[in-house]
């Protein structure tokens, strides 16, 4: 689970991502921000991780082996 922390008092450089809320509070204190000025929003897992191993139509990360295999088996034969 990931959280995006946004400082609403700043106009630039006002957000970062952390995995837990205590880590976010620790990062807020290390940057010198007030905790009351910050807003925590929970991010969806798909927005943070970019694993391409799921069967959802995205590109294959293992190379072109499936492309070559498909070209050999799906040729049109003209008579």
C-alpha positions as CSV (number, residue, x, y, z in Angstrom):
1,X,0.0,0.0,0.0
2,X,1.4,3.4,-1.0
3,X,0.6,6.8,0.3
4,X,1.1,10.2,-1.4
5,X,1.8,13.0,0.9
6,X,1.1,16.5,-0.3
7,X,2.0,19.8,1.5
8,X,-0.9,22.2,0.8
9,X,1.0,25.3,1.9
10,X,3.7,24.9,-0.8
11,X,3.2,25.5,-4.5
12,X,6.3,23.6,-5.8
13,X,8.1,20.5,-4.6
14,X,5.2,19.7,-2.3
15,X,4.6,15.9,-2.6
16,X,6.3,12.5,-2.2
17,X,5.4,8.9,-1.9
18,X,5.9,6.5,1.0
19,X,4.8,2.9,1.8
20,X,3.5,3.5,5.4
21,X,2.0,6.4,7.3
22,X,4.8,6.5,10.0
23,X,7.4,6.7,7.2
24,X,5.5,9.6,5.8
25,X,5.5,11.4,9.1
26,X,9.2,10.7,9.5
27,X,9.9,12.2,6.1
28,X,7.7,15.2,6.8
29,X,9.7,15.9,9.9
30,X,13.0,15.5,8.0
31,X,11.9,18.0,5.4
32,X,10.9,20.5,8.1
33,X,7.2,20.6,7.2
34,X,4.3,20.8,9.6
35,X,2.2,17.6,9.8
36,X,-1.0,19.6,9.9
37,X,-0.3,21.2,6.5
38,X,0.1,17.8,4.8
39,X,-2.6,15.6,3.3
40,X,-2.2,11.8,3.0
41,X,-3.9,10.1,0.0
42,X,-3.8,6.4,-0.6
43,X,-2.6,5.4,-4.1
44,X,-3.8,2.4,-6.1
45,X,-1.2,-0.4,-6.4
46,X,-1.3,-0.1,-10.3
47,X,-0.2,3.5,-10.2
48,X,3.0,2.7,-8.3
49,X,4.2,-0.7,-9.6
50,X,4.8,-1.3,-13.2
51,X,5.1,-5.1,-13.5
52,X,4.4,-6.3,-17.0
53,X,3.9,-9.9,-16.2
54,X,0.2,-9.7,-15.9
55,X,-2.0,-10.8,-18.7
56,X,-3.6,-7.4,-19.5
57,X,-2.4,-6.8,-23.0
58,X,0.8,-4.9,-22.2
59,X,4.2,-5.6,-23.8
60,X,6.2,-8.7,-23.0
61,X,9.4,-8.1,-21.1
62,X,11.1,-11.3,-22.1
63,X,11.9,-10.4,-25.6
64,X,10.6,-11.3,-29.1
65,X,10.3,-15.0,-28.7
66,X,6.6,-15.0,-29.0
67,X,6.6,-12.8,-32.1
68,X,8.9,-15.2,-34.0
69,X,6.9,-18.2,-33.0
70,X,3.7,-16.6,-34.1
71,X,5.1,-15.6,-37.5
72,X,6.1,-19.2,-38.2
73,X,2.8,-20.8,-37.3
74,X,0.3,-18.3,-38.7
75,X,1.4,-17.9,-42.3
76,X,-1.1,-17.6,-45.1
77,X,-0.7,-20.2,-47.7
78,X,-1.9,-19.3,-51.2
79,X,-2.9,-22.1,-53.5
